[in-house]
Amino acid sequence: MAAVREGLPEGRYGRSADERADRKLKVVGAVLGACLLGVIGWSAVHYITSSDVTGQLIRSKPVSDDTVEAVLEIRKDKDATAICTVRSLGEDGGEVARKDITLDRREGHFTQLVTLHTTRRASATALEGCTSSSRG
């Protein structure tokens, strides 16, 4: 008597439906896992680099060959001290002035006129950023 086979020969007709489903689940799981890691990484970077002080350069103008005036708009906690860095560049793109300004006004939102003394005539001025330190 001949033996009766229960299933198809192994590997003869391609993958089974279960193997294809398992592979799809693995791919979907890997994509979702990568997305989750991306969100966690973005949140961590945002948390670490965020500051409770924000600043914006409203306008700036060179008033002479060695002086630039800039107007900054600052938003901060009333009890925090803001430290903002402003820099000016010359025609060739080289830095002609850099200044750290400490702003300890007890206001949450204000504008501040800043004067920078430059090594030569400035053509552009930028606010590099602001950080805070608590009052002690």
QUINOR-V250321 format. One record per backbone hydrogen bond with DSSP energy under -1.0 kcal/mol. CO is the residue of the C=O (numbers start at 1). NH is the residue of the N-H. E is the energy in kcal/mol with one decimal. If there is no record, write none. Layout:
# QUINOR-V250321
((CO:NH:E) (CO:NH:E))
This chain:
# QUINOR-V250321
((9:12:-1.5) (16:20:-1.8) (17:21:-2.3) (18:22:-2.4) (19:23:-2.0) (20:24:-2.2) (21:25:-2.4) (22:26:-2.1) (23:27:-2.2) (24:28:-2.8) (25:29:-2.7) (26:30:-2.3) (27:31:-2.4) (28:32:-2.6) (29:33:-2.4) (30:34:-2.3) (31:35:-2.3) (32:36:-2.4) (33:37:-2.4) (34:38:-2.1) (35:39:-2.3) (36:40:-2.4) (37:41:-2.6) (38:42:-2.7) (39:43:-2.6) (40:44:-2.2) (41:45:-2.5) (42:46:-2.6) (43:47:-2.5) (44:48:-2.4) (45:49:-2.4) (46:50:-1.3) (54:75:-2.8) (56:73:-2.9) (59:71:-3.0) (61:69:-2.7) (66:118:-1.7) (67:63:-1.7) (67:64:-1.5) (68:116:-3.1) (69:61:-2.5) (70:114:-3.4) (71:58:-2.8) (71:59:-1.1) (72:112:-2.6) (73:56:-1.9) (74:110:-2.1) (75:54:-2.7) (77:80:-1.6) (79:135:-1.2) (81:133:-2.1) (82:103:-3.7) (83:131:-2.1) (84:101:-3.5) (85:128:-2.6) (86:99:-2.8) (87:126:-3.0) (88:96:-2.6) (88:97:-1.4) (89:123:-3.3) (89:124:-1.7) (90:93:-1.6) (94:90:-3.0) (96:119:-1.8) (97:88:-2.5) (99:86:-2.7) (101:84:-2.5) (103:82:-2.8) (105:107:-1.0) (108:76:-2.6) (110:74:-3.1) (112:72:-2.8) (114:70:-2.9) (116:68:-2.5) (124:89:-3.1) (126:87:-2.6) (129:85:-2.5) (131:83:-2.7) (133:81:-2.7))
